[in-house]
Amino acid sequence: MSEQASATHRVVINDEEQYSIWWIDRDPPVGWHVEGFTGSQEDCVAYIDGVWTDTRPASLRRRMAEQADNG
């Protein structure tokens, strides 16, 4: 069986650049989009651990950057 065929989950991301996993045979919830990585639940969690290094919502990161720029 191929790795794709044995995948049970996929990584999804929302507009705030927050990651989660979702079942591969279901559409993501409203507000979430398929990120592209698929695999077992454990593989998806490991992938997220590697790419989601700043867990603050994107809007908070932007606001903090603006405040730092305005000093």
C-alpha positions in Angstrom: 0.0 0.0 0.0 1.4 3.4 -0.9 2.1 6.1 1.7 -0.7 8.2 0.2 -3.2 5.4 0.4 -2.3 4.7 4.0 -2.7 8.4 5.0 -5.4 9.0 7.5 -5.0 12.7 8.3 -3.9 15.9 6.6 -2.6 19.2 7.9 -4.9 22.2 7.7 -4.2 25.9 8.3 -6.5 28.9 9.0 -6.2 32.6 8.1 -4.4 33.2 11.4 -1.7 30.7 10.3 -2.6 28.3 13.0 -2.2 24.6 12.2 -4.3 21.5 13.0 -4.9 18.1 11.6 -8.1 16.8 10.0 -9.3 13.5 8.7 -8.3 13.0 5.1 -11.7 11.8 4.0 -13.6 14.9 5.2 -13.6 18.5 4.0 -11.8 20.9 6.4 -14.0 22.9 8.8 -15.1 26.4 7.7 -12.2 28.8 7.9 -9.6 26.1 7.4 -7.7 25.2 4.3 -5.7 22.1 3.2 -2.0 22.8 3.8 -0.7 19.9 1.7 0.9 17.4 4.1 -0.8 14.1 4.6 0.0 11.1 6.7 -0.8 9.3 9.9 -2.0 11.3 12.8 1.5 11.1 14.4 3.2 12.1 11.1 1.0 15.1 10.8 1.6 16.2 14.4 5.4 15.8 13.9 5.2 17.9 10.7 3.3 20.7 12.5 5.8 20.6 15.3 8.5 21.3 12.8 6.9 24.1 10.8 4.7 25.9 13.4 7.5 27.5 15.5 5.6 30.7 16.4 2.2 29.8 17.7 0.9 33.3 18.1 -1.9 34.2 15.7 -0.8 36.0 12.6 -2.8 39.1 13.5 -1.0 39.3 16.9 2.4 38.9 15.2 1.6 41.8 12.8 0.4 44.0 15.5 3.5 43.4 17.7 5.7 44.1 14.6 3.9 47.4 14.0 4.3 48.4 17.6 8.0 47.6 17.5 8.4 49.6 14.2 6.6 52.6 15.8 8.8 52.3 18.8 
